């Protein structure tokens, strides 16, 4: 099971902390592509979806990367086991929203 990286009610602070939780090499799925993160910045993330053996290439391989802009991050899915804590809940309208990255937020009374 995978968890969408963004929820519809995610706020900007949560987005920043989610980006801090992401790491290069982390497995991720975007739409029909599965691969691993190769670059992270505020505007986009790149995902390597294929490695092709090629002797003439600089590292002996060619890499096929998919560029995922911020507007498409809601299509990213990450295995929740890569996050340290899965018990992060934010109550809104009487229900709990589980969201990776909430463990990096300051306590609710200090936001």
Secondary structure per residue as TSV (DSSP state, phi and psi in degrees):
chain	resnum	aa	ss	phi	psi
A	1	X	-	360.0	140.2
A	2	X	-	-117.7	161.3
A	3	X	E	-117.4	129.0
A	4	X	E	-58.9	141.0
A	5	X	S	-69.6	-32.0
A	6	X	-	-121.0	143.1
A	7	X	-	-107.5	156.6
A	8	X	T	-60.2	-25.2
A	9	X	T	-100.7	18.6
A	10	X	-	-68.7	138.1
A	11	X	-	-101.8	168.3
A	12	X	H	-58.9	-39.1
A	13	X	H	-63.3	-41.4
A	14	X	H	-63.1	-41.2
A	15	X	H	-59.2	-45.7
A	16	X	H	-60.7	-42.3
A	17	X	H	-72.3	-30.6
A	18	X	H	-64.6	-43.3
A	19	X	H	-60.5	-37.1
A	20	X	H	-65.4	-30.6
A	21	X	H	-78.7	-20.3
A	22	X	-	-74.9	148.7
A	23	X	-	-135.3	149.2
A	24	X	T	-63.4	135.0
A	25	X	T	95.2	-9.2
A	26	X	-	-68.7	131.2
A	27	X	E	-68.5	140.9
A	28	X	E	-152.7	155.7
A	29	X	E	-124.1	134.2
A	30	X	E	-130.6	113.2
A	31	X	T	53.8	-114.6
A	32	X	T	-98.0	0.2
A	33	X	E	-97.6	134.9
A	34	X	E	-118.1	140.4
A	35	X	E	-173.4	-149.9
A	36	X	E	-137.0	152.8
A	37	X	E	-71.3	131.8
A	38	X	E	-114.3	-18.4
A	39	X	E	-156.8	143.6
A	40	X	E	-136.3	129.5
A	41	X	-	-147.1	179.1
A	42	X	S	-67.0	-25.1
A	43	X	S	-97.6	-30.8
A	44	X	E	-157.5	165.3
A	45	X	E	-128.5	140.8
A	46	X	E	-108.6	142.3
A	47	X	E	-124.5	126.4
A	48	X	E	-81.7	119.0
A	49	X	E	-107.3	-9.7
A	50	X	E	-161.1	141.4
A	51	X	E	-119.2	129.6
A	52	X	E	-117.1	123.3
A	53	X	E	-65.8	130.4
A	54	X	-	-156.9	117.0
A	55	X	T	-60.9	-37.2
A	56	X	T	-76.2	-13.0
A	57	X	S	-71.2	157.0
A	58	X	T	-56.1	-43.6
A	59	X	T	-108.0	15.2
A	60	X	S	80.4	1.2
A	61	X	E	-143.8	153.1
A	62	X	E	-108.1	143.4
A	63	X	E	-115.1	132.5
A	64	X	E	-101.2	113.3
A	65	X	E	-109.8	145.3
A	66	X	E	-109.7	129.3
A	67	X	E	-91.3	123.2
A	68	X	E	-116.1	108.5
A	69	X	E	-75.6	161.1
A	70	X	G	-54.6	-36.6
A	71	X	G	-65.6	-18.3
A	72	X	G	-103.2	6.3
A	73	X	G	-66.3	-21.1
A	74	X	G	-68.6	-12.4
A	75	X	G	-91.2	-4.1
A	76	X	E	-79.4	139.4
A	77	X	E	-129.0	136.7
A	78	X	E	-128.5	138.7
A	79	X	-	-62.5	123.5
A	80	X	G	-63.5	-17.5
A	81	X	G	-68.4	-15.4
A	82	X	G	-77.2	-14.9
A	83	X	S	-89.6	145.9
A	84	X	S	-63.7	-42.9
A	85	X	-	-124.9	132.5
A	86	X	-	-107.1	4.1
A	87	X	-	-101.2	45.8
A	88	X	-	-106.4	113.3
A	89	X	E	-122.6	143.6
A	90	X	E	-126.5	120.3
A	91	X	E	-87.8	127.9
A	92	X	E	-145.4	128.9
A	93	X	T	56.1	36.7
A	94	X	T	78.9	8.7
A	95	X	E	-132.8	156.3
A	96	X	E	-95.8	133.9
A	97	X	E	-109.2	116.7
A	98	X	E	-80.9	129.6
A	99	X	-	-147.2	119.2
A	100	X	T	-63.9	138.5
A	101	X	T	104.4	-16.4
A	102	X	G	-63.6	-26.3
A	103	X	G	-66.4	-16.4
A	104	X	G	-90.8	-8.6
A	105	X	S	-78.5	152.5
A	106	X	-	-68.5	162.8
A	107	X	-	-55.3	149.7
A	108	X	G	-56.4	-39.7
A	109	X	G	-70.3	-11.2
A	110	X	G	-107.6	6.6
A	111	X	-	-84.1	360.0
